[in-house]
Amino acid sequence: GVQRTRHKVSGPLTPDVRQQDMNYDKYSGQICFTDGAICYQSACINWTIALSGVKLIGEYTTANGPHIDDYFIVFMTSAENGWHEASFYAKGRDETLALISRNLGNPIEPALCNLTDYKTRIMWPPDIMDQPLMTIIPKRTWYGRLWAQITGTNNITLSEQAKSVFIK
């Protein structure tokens, strides 16, 4: 499955990169929906995926803000290497989500606004909406738990609910 550490989640930026160029719009990027495809461009990553290939749409927040992006929308095409994320702050987000909602026949509505800590949520498909997108794998030793608390690093994996989409 998809396993990530908080500091290695593909996506926006480390603080030192953001400080080099204060053009935050460039780093948050822009997202659009055109000809059946979702397109995202930012200073760090560019991707295009067909909506027909998307199996799950989710969102997550981190405690990394406010100086770097801390809220992301995820489009998953597969459990292995199918993770495509865009900054929640990307230009065109509202229009893109409205078009995707219309095409899927279900509202895709972010609900983690104004959170300042780690939280995840599935937005689509509707049968698992509001379930967690990811879960933190607990450290097994006392020093592992202490190190995770000090550094803020945790091993993260897809939730069982999210994995279920790819088993069907």
Secondary structure, 3 states (H helix, E strand, C coil): CCEEECCCCCCCCCHHHHHHCCCHHHHHCEEEEECCEEEEECCCCEEEEEHHHCCEEEEEECCCCCCCCCEEEEEECCCCCCEEEEECCCECHHHHHHHHHHHHCCCCCCCCCCCCCCEEEEEECHHHCCCCCEEEECCCCHHHHHHHHHHCCCEEEECHHHHHHHHC
